[in-house]
Structure formats: structure tokens, C-alpha cells
């Protein structure tokens, strides 16, 4: 592991502010000015009032330029085809800064909202399949599948679109997607379990980029010590002004956090290469 750590912030808004695009944009811009890797937008299906996280991130994307945008998607009760399309769209409108944080809904009351299932066991096993379907759908278009040849009237090379033919316990998805492959190939997938590229965990030994959730009052020396133990970075919770004006400058002075962005995509910020298309 290199000397630089990664930082994200979990954005929160309450009251009328939670419904204001201007307010969300102000939060994300403040995080971007501090050169954070990405922000996360929370979401749930439990009846708490709030905006859709993916749509909020897409609304904010054109108002920012470098920071990663990682909305939460609740995989229980939703379909991977729709989420794959939404996150691919976010990646396009943000020019390669999209990601998604997968979570599950274990509350039986939430299941009754939908009325589609009673079995709430093995939800994280389902999430693993969900993540695999997302990746396959993103790969179902090769990068050069679009021809856009006006003279011949050919828009797509049909040989470069692929059925994903996924068969599992929870999903049977043929594909292909109806959205071209995202700019990053695979927008990074995050979760509290080792499902994707980023894991929010208090165990540094978990595979993937492990981010520890911490209060913004955590001393800088403690963050540096945890980083030395193997944590790739931290998702900060708390007062955004304190994070951006106090904590980040201290980490920059210690030489463990960037002072300028060196990349334009979220995968670039995280040191992740763009994956090859599995169907090409």
C-alpha cells in the first residue's frame, strides 16, 4: 500500500434541505474542494422520507467535475437490470465518476410494502449475484459497439452486443442492457460486505479496498495508524465543515492525502484500472 490514503464522506440532510438540489450541490462541492475521493448518498425502503439517491447523484453530477458520486441502491426488492441502467447513466452524466453502494433490506415491514416476497434469508448471497449481474450487463455492450454510420443507417454492430445469460437462485437475466457500456467499464461497487470493489468494514483484512466508517472527531494520528494497519481509506461521518476545513488540511500537511486531483474518474482516484470486457 502506498502512503496516500483515500477519503469519502457520507452526506446527510434533514428537513427541507433534504429536498433541495441546491443544498446537496453545496455539500458535494465542498467535498470536491477538499479533494475527497467520493461522497455517498444514503437511501432506504423503510418509509423514511427522502429523495432517491441515484436520481439525486445524477442531478448533482453536471454541477461537479472531479469527485466520485456513489448513491445507495437497495438490492432487496429491486431489479438489477434497472439499477445497472441507472448507474450506467450516472457514469455517463458524470463523465466517469459514478459508483453504487449496495445494501439489503432485512425488515419484514419493508417486504410488505412490495408484496413480492416473504423469504428474507441469504440477502447478502443475493447481493453477490446482483453485483455479478450488474457487471455482466455493463459488459453486454463492447466499447466500440456503436457505429453511428449515417450513410449506411447502422447504429450498432449487433455482433458486439451480448446476451449475458445469467441463471441464479434469484435472477434469470438474458440481457443485453439497453445502455452502452459505462465510461469506467464497471462503475465501482461498494457494500458493507465483500461484494464489490470497496468494502465498508472495520476489518482491514477483507478483500478489496477497505474503507473504515469513522466519526469526523477521530484524531488524525489514529487515522494514519489505521491506514498503516491496512485500511485503504475512511468514510467520514459528521460535520462536513470540520472535515473539509480541519481534518483534511491536517492529513495534507502530514503528506498522506492529495492536495490536487490527479485523475478524472472515480476508478482513477481509487487506483483501480478499467476492467476488460468479459464478452469481448
ChimeraX attribute file (.defattr): number of C-alpha atoms within 10 A of each C-alpha:
attribute: neighborCount
match mode: 1-to-1
recipient: residues
	/A:1	9
	/A:2	8
	/A:3	11
	/A:4	16
	/A:5	22
	/A:6	23
	/A:7	23
	/A:8	24
	/A:9	25
	/A:10	17
	/A:11	18
	/A:12	16
	/A:13	15
	/A:14	9
	/A:15	9
	/A:16	9
	/A:17	12
	/A:18	15
	/A:19	15
	/A:20	13
	/A:21	15
	/A:22	12
	/A:23	14
	/A:24	20
	/A:25	19
	/A:26	14
	/A:27	17
	/A:28	26
	/A:29	18
	/A:30	16
	/A:31	24
	/A:32	20
	/A:33	15
	/A:34	22
	/A:35	23
	/A:36	26
	/A:37	27
	/A:38	25
	/A:39	24
	/A:40	23
	/A:41	23
	/A:42	21
	/A:43	19
	/A:44	18
	/A:45	19
	/A:46	14
	/A:47	9
	/A:48	8
	/A:49	13
	/A:50	15
	/A:51	16
	/A:52	16
	/A:53	19
	/A:54	24
	/A:55	14
	/A:56	19
	/A:57	28
	/A:58	21
	/A:59	16
	/A:60	21
	/A:61	24
	/A:62	12
	/A:63	13
	/A:64	17
	/A:65	16
	/A:66	24
	/A:67	29
	/A:68	31
	/A:69	29
	/A:70	29
	/A:71	26
	/A:72	22
	/A:73	24
	/A:74	18
	/A:75	21
	/A:76	22
	/A:77	16
	/A:78	12
	/A:79	15
	/A:80	23
	/A:81	19
	/A:82	12
	/A:83	18
	/A:84	26
	/A:85	20
	/A:86	17
	/A:87	28
	/A:88	28
	/A:89	21
	/A:90	29
	/A:91	27
	/A:92	20
	/A:93	18
	/A:94	27
	/A:95	19
	/A:96	27
	/A:97	29
	/A:98	33
	/A:99	29
	/A:100	27
	/A:101	25
	/A:102	24
	/A:103	21
	/A:104	19
	/A:105	18
	/A:106	15
	/A:107	11
	/A:108	13
	/A:109	13
	/A:110	16
	/A:111	19
	/A:112	11
	/A:113	12
	/A:114	11
	/A:115	10
	/A:116	9
	/A:117	11
	/A:118	9
	/A:119	10
	/A:120	13
	/A:121	9
	/A:122	9
	/A:123	15
	/A:124	20
	/A:125	13
	/A:126	18
	/A:127	23
	/A:128	16
	/A:129	19
	/A:130	24
	/A:131	20
	/A:132	16
	/A:133	26
	/A:134	24
	/A:135	23
	/A:136	24
	/A:137	30
	/A:138	31
	/A:139	27
	/A:140	27
	/A:141	30
	/A:142	21
	/A:143	17
	/A:144	12
	/A:145	17
	/A:146	16
	/A:147	13
	/A:148	12
	/A:149	10
	/A:150	8
	/A:151	6
	/A:152	8
	/A:153	9
	/A:154	12
	/A:155	12
	/A:156	15
	/A:157	14
	/A:158	12
	/A:159	10
	/A:160	15
	/A:161	23
	/A:162	19
	/A:163	16
	/A:164	20
	/A:165	14
	/A:166	15
	/A:167	12
	/A:168	12
	/A:169	8
	/A:170	11
	/A:171	14
	/A:172	12
	/A:173	18
	/A:174	16
	/A:175	19
	/A:176	19
	/A:177	23
	/A:178	14
	/A:179	17
	/A:180	23
	/A:181	25
	/A:182	23
	/A:183	21
	/A:184	24
	/A:185	23
	/A:186	28
	/A:187	28
	/A:188	22
	/A:189	21
	/A:190	27
	/A:191	22
	/A:192	20
	/A:193	18
	/A:194	19
	/A:195	22
	/A:196	22
	/A:197	19
	/A:198	24
	/A:199	24
	/A:200	23
	/A:201	20
	/A:202	15
	/A:203	14
	/A:204	21
	/A:205	12
	/A:206	16
	/A:207	14
	/A:208	16
	/A:209	24
	/A:210	28
	/A:211	27
	/A:212	24
	/A:213	18
	/A:214	15
	/A:215	14
	/A:216	21
	/A:217	13
	/A:218	11
	/A:219	11
	/A:220	16
	/A:221	12
	/A:222	10
	/A:223	18
	/A:224	18
	/A:225	11
	/A:226	17
	/A:227	24
	/A:228	15
	/A:229	12
	/A:230	16
	/A:231	25
	/A:232	24
	/A:233	26
	/A:234	23
	/A:235	23
	/A:236	22
	/A:237	17
	/A:238	15
	/A:239	14
	/A:240	20
	/A:241	13
	/A:242	12
	/A:243	21
	/A:244	20
	/A:245	12
	/A:246	13
	/A:247	18
	/A:248	22
	/A:249	16
	/A:250	17
	/A:251	19
	/A:252	14
	/A:253	11
	/A:254	12
	/A:255	13
	/A:256	17
	/A:257	20
	/A:258	20
	/A:259	16
	/A:260	10
	/A:261	17
	/A:262	11
	/A:263	13
	/A:264	16
	/A:265	26
	/A:266	26
	/A:267	24
	/A:268	18
	/A:269	20
	/A:270	21
	/A:271	12
	/A:272	14
	/A:273	11
	/A:274	14
	/A:275	12
	/A:276	12
	/A:277	17
	/A:278	11
	/A:279	14
	/A:280	13
